Amino acid sequence: QVSPAESLRLSDGQFTVAAWVEPWMNNEGIFGFLGYQTSNGRYYPSLWVLKTGPYAQEVRGGFSDTSGAWNQLQTEGISNYAWNHVVLTFDGTTLRLYTNGNEQGSTVAYAGRKPITDALQIDVGRVGSSYIRGEIADVAVYRRALKADEVRALYNWGNTEWKEATLAASGPGVTVT
């Protein structure tokens, strides 16, 4: 859980929520992995994985607006037992859902709506009573909507293959390969 913080207040009506997720799902259902459900059932911008069959998996992203209405977008395209980068953005007009650096869907149906401002915390690994089995990394929340090239850059940065290095010596002139 990310503790309550004023920096999580999305009062300008724009946001980006992003995370790497590796779902381990054997059963069908809906599994929240980033977000928050308030005691009155409203949602901070949140992300879920839906497993609807042996191979079918979808991602859902959404938020409750200040009137309490639910605003969501759902798309196919993530893999079980593999790392996936999932991003939900809203610029006040267009809600967009990205997986692995690519926009998978968008809608202007929620133009002018603002996300709730009373939820100032985020749960990682669950949304409300919906938990995910798997791993989650590099969670990020922005108080603005990232542009498509920024989402791709975030994906490319996190998709780098890291290699372990050992220094045989230290000091000026030492290089790591």
N, C-alpha and C positions, 0 to 999 in steps of 0.2 A: 504494500500500500504506500502510495506517495502521500505524505502528510498534507493536511490542509494548508494552502498558501495563497496569498492574495495574487501571486503571479499566475495562478490557474484561472482567475476570473476572466471570462471571455465576453466582457460587456460591449466590445466593439462589434460583435456579431460575426467575426471571422475566426477561423481556427484551422489548424492542421494537427491531427494525431497520427503517429506513426510507430511501428514496431516491427521487428523481425520475430516471426513465430514459426516454430517447428511443431505442428500438431501431431499427437499420437492417438488417433481415434480409431477405435474398433466398432463402436456402437453408433447408431444414428442419433441425431439430436442437434441441439444448438449449444455452442460452447463459447462463452465470453472470455476474451483474453485481455482486453484493455478498456477501461472506462469506469463508470460509477453510476449506481442506481440510488436515488435518494429514498428516504423513508416514505415519501408520498408517491413512489413509483415513476418518477421522472428520471431521464437519463442525461448525464454529461455526455459529450461526444464519445462514442463507444464503438468497439469492434468485436465481431463474433465470427466463428467458423461454423458452418452448417454442414453436417454429413447427412445426405439424403438417400444414400444407397451404398453398395459396396465400393464404388469408385467415385461417385459424384460428391464433390465438395464445393461449397460456395463460401463467399465472404459477405458479411453484412456489416454496414457501417451506418450509424445514425445518431440522432440527438433529439432531445425534447426541446421545444422552443418555449418562450416565456408564457405562452398561453396553455402549455401542457400538451400540445399536439406532438405526435411522433413523426419524425421526418427521417426517411431511410433510403438507402440504395443497396442493392444486392447484385452480386455478379459471380460468375464461375471463375475458376482458374487458380486454385492453389493446390499444392501437393501435400499428401500425408507423409509423415516421416521424412520431411525435407524442409530446409529453411526457405521461408517466403517473406518478402518484405511487403507490408500492407500499410497503405496510407489513405486517410480520409481527409479531404479539404473542403472548406466552405468559405467562399469569398463574400458572402452576403447575398449572392445571386445564384451561383452554381455550386451544387454539391457534387464532388468528384471522388471516385474510388479507384485507387491504383493498386496493382499487384506487380511486384518485381520490376518496378520502374515504368510500367506501361499503364496508361489510363484504360480502365475496363468499362467504365460507365459514368454517366453524368446526368443530372437533371436540374432544370430551373424551376421545378414545381414548388420549391420552398423559398423563392426569392423574397427578400425583405424580412424573413424570420430571423430571430436571434436566439442562440442557445441559452439555456437556463444559466443563471448566474449564482444560484444558491449552492451549487455543488462545487466545492473548492478542493476536492481531493480526487485521486484516481486509484483504482485497484488494478494491479497487474496480475494476470492469471485468472481473473474472474470479472464478471459484471453482474452485480446483484447476487443471485443464488446460482448463476450459471458459471461453472468452472471449466477450465480446459486442462487436459493432460498434455504435457509437452514442455517445450522450453520457449522462453521469451527473452529477447535481448534488445538493447538499444532503443528503449522507449523514448519518444520525444513528443512534446506538446508545444505548439507555437501559437501565439495570439494573432496570427495572420495566416492567410492561405498561401502555401508554397505554390509557386508556378511549376508547370510540367518539367521544365529543365532542372529546377531545384530538386524535385522529387527523383528524377533520373540520377542526378549527381549524388543524392543521399543513398540511393540504391547501389550505385556503382562504388561508392566509398565503402559501404558495408559488405559488398560482394567480393572484396579483394581477398585473395588467398594469402593468409598470413603464414610466414615461415619462422620457425624458431632459430635464433642465432646465438652463438656462444662467442664471447670475446676472449681471444687468447691473450690479449694485452690491453692496456688502457693508456690513454694519453694522446697528445697531438699526433696526427698522421695515421691513426688506426682507422681502418675502414671495416665495415660490416657488409658481408655479401650473403 
